[in-house]
Amino acid sequence: SIVLKVPIVDVLDSKITCRDNLTDLEVHEWGDPANDAADFDNIASYSPYENVERAYERVAPGRSFPHTLVTTSHMDMRVPVWNPLKFVARHRLARATASRTHGGSGGGGDDDPGSVLVCRVDNDVSHVSSALEDEVAELAFVEAMDARAVQGR
């Protein structure tokens, strides 16, 4: 199981829509995908959002993605709430498409138990919550999903 805490999963869109705010350091590190086709292609090659469908095409029969918890927040000024939400939505669509194409619930085959994909949206914190109850909830998710995997569900 994995927990993605307020992930920047749509790197390409983030760098294009925020290009007016890119610092010289960011342009040096990321390039300028809005104005340079090579930079665009480079970021698109590894940006998680742009590669969701390709990832599902590579799932081996009988296998599935790890159980995943994605967190985001309405108050986050670094990662807009819609960024992780559209990532989760794209994953769910790709999984459904792969399931119809390959059979099974996770894209891997008829005996694939599938994986759980949950998105938790927090209304009260900014970038990353340090509240103990949030940490406990995330740990409980991981433990429950790992137990589920061991049981073959």
N, C-alpha and C positions, 0 to 999 in steps of 0.2 A: 504494500500500500504506500501511497505517496500523498503528501500534502503540499499543494502549491499555494504559498501565502502571497496574496496580491501580486500575481506574476505579470510581468510585461511579456505577454505572449504574442502580441501583434506588433512586432518590432518595426516592420515596414510601414504600416499605417501610422504608428506613433511618430516615426521620424519624418514622414511626409507631411502629416497634418500639423506638426509642431515645428516645421522648418524655420519659421520666423523666430523661434526661441532657441534654435540650436546655437550652442556656443562654439567658438573655434576649436576647443578641445573635443567636443562631440563630433564635429565635422571631420576632424583628424582621425578619431576613433572609428566612427560609423560610415563616413563618407556622406555624400549628399544625394540620396536616392531620388529626390524630386527633380534634380537637374542633371544627373549622371546615370545613364542606362547601365553601366557596369556596376555601379554601387547598388542600383535597384536590384539587378539580377543577383548580386552577391548576397544581399540581405534576404531576398526572397528564397534563396537556396537553403537557409537555415532558420528562418523565422518560424516558430512553432505553428502559428495560425495558418500560414501559407502551405504548410506541409501536412496538415491533418489527414486529408484523403490519401496521400501517398503512404503515410504511416499505416493506415488501415489496409491498404493493398498488400503490405508486407507482413501482415499477421499470419503466422503459420497455422495450418489446420490444427484444431484442438487447443489453440492458445488464445489469449486475450490480453488486453491492456491491464496494467495493475489497477486495483481499486484506487480511486482518486478523489480527494477532497480539494476543491479550489475555493479560496477565500477572497473576498473583495469587500470594499466599503464605500458607502455613499459619500463619506467625508474625505476620501483619499484625494490629495492634490497631486500626487505623483503618477498614480495609475488610475485612469478614469474607470468608474464602475462598469461601464459597458465593455471594456476590453476583456476582462476575464469572462463576462457573461456571454459574449459572442463566441469566445473560444469554446466554452462548454456547449453552446448550441451547435456549433460546427462539428464538434466531436460526436454529439448525439445523432446528428444527421448522417455523418459518415458511418457511424456504427450501424444505424438502421439500414443504410444502403448496402454496407458490407454483409449484413445479416441476410438481406434479401438475395444478394448475389451469391454468397457462399453457404448460406444456411447457418443456423445457430444464432446465438444472441450477441456474440462479441465479434463476429466477423471471421472467426477461425474455423468453424465447422459445426457439424450437427451435435457433437458432444461438448461443445464449448459452453461453459456455464455463464460466460459473460462477465462483465465487471461493473462495479458500482461507480457512478460518476455523480458527485454531489457538489453543488455550489452553495456556499454559505455567504450571505450578504449581511454585513454588519452596518447598522445605522448610526452607531455612537462613537466609533473610533476613527482615527485618520489612517495612516499608512499600515502600520502593524500593531495589533493589540498586544499589550503585555499583561492583560488580565489573566489571572490564574485559571478562571473558569473556561476561558477560551483555549488555553493550553491543554487543560484536562479534556475538553470536548474533542480537540484534535487527536490527542493520544487515544481516547476512547474509540474514535473512528478507526484509527490505524489498527488497534487491537481487535476490534470487532471484525474488520475486513480480513485481517490476517487469520483469525479463527475460522472465518467463512472459507477462506482459501484452503486451509488445512482440511476442512471437512468436505472440500470438493464442490462447494456451491458458489 
